Amino acid sequence: MKKRTNFYVKATVIAVLSTFLLNDVVLAHSGGTNSDGCHTNKKTGVYHCHKK
């Protein structure tokens, strides 16, 4: 029984850490690019393109 509980604790810790570590990757860019992969940064007003 202890081995099963240990597994669930480790799986939960890995899932929580993965969520926090991958959060920046998922939220890094909100999209909104045009057909050329470019957009205007709303905060700075700078127009730039992303590599395809």
C-alpha positions in Angstrom: 0.0 0.0 0.0 2.9 2.4 0.8 4.4 1.9 -2.7 1.1 2.9 -4.4 0.8 6.0 -2.2 4.4 6.9 -3.0 3.6 6.6 -6.7 0.6 8.9 -6.5 2.6 11.5 -4.4 5.4 11.5 -7.0 3.0 11.7 -9.9 1.2 14.6 -8.3 4.4 16.5 -7.6 5.6 16.0 -11.2 2.2 17.1 -12.6 2.2 20.3 -10.4 5.8 21.1 -11.2 5.2 20.6 -15.0 2.3 22.9 -14.9 4.3 25.7 -13.4 7.4 25.1 -15.6 5.4 24.9 -18.8 3.2 27.8 -17.9 5.6 30.4 -19.4 5.9 28.4 -22.7 2.1 28.3 -23.0 1.5 31.9 -22.1 4.6 33.3 -23.9 2.6 34.7 -26.9 -1.1 35.3 -27.3 -1.1 35.0 -31.1 -2.8 37.5 -33.2 -0.2 37.5 -36.0 -1.1 38.2 -39.6 -0.5 35.9 -42.6 3.2 36.9 -42.6 3.6 36.0 -38.9 3.8 39.7 -37.8 2.0 41.8 -35.3 2.2 45.1 -33.3 3.2 44.7 -29.7 0.3 46.4 -27.8 2.5 47.5 -24.9 5.4 49.1 -26.9 3.7 49.8 -30.3 6.6 48.0 -32.1 5.7 46.0 -35.2 7.7 42.8 -35.5 7.6 39.4 -37.1 8.1 35.9 -35.7 10.2 33.2 -37.4 8.1 30.5 -39.1 
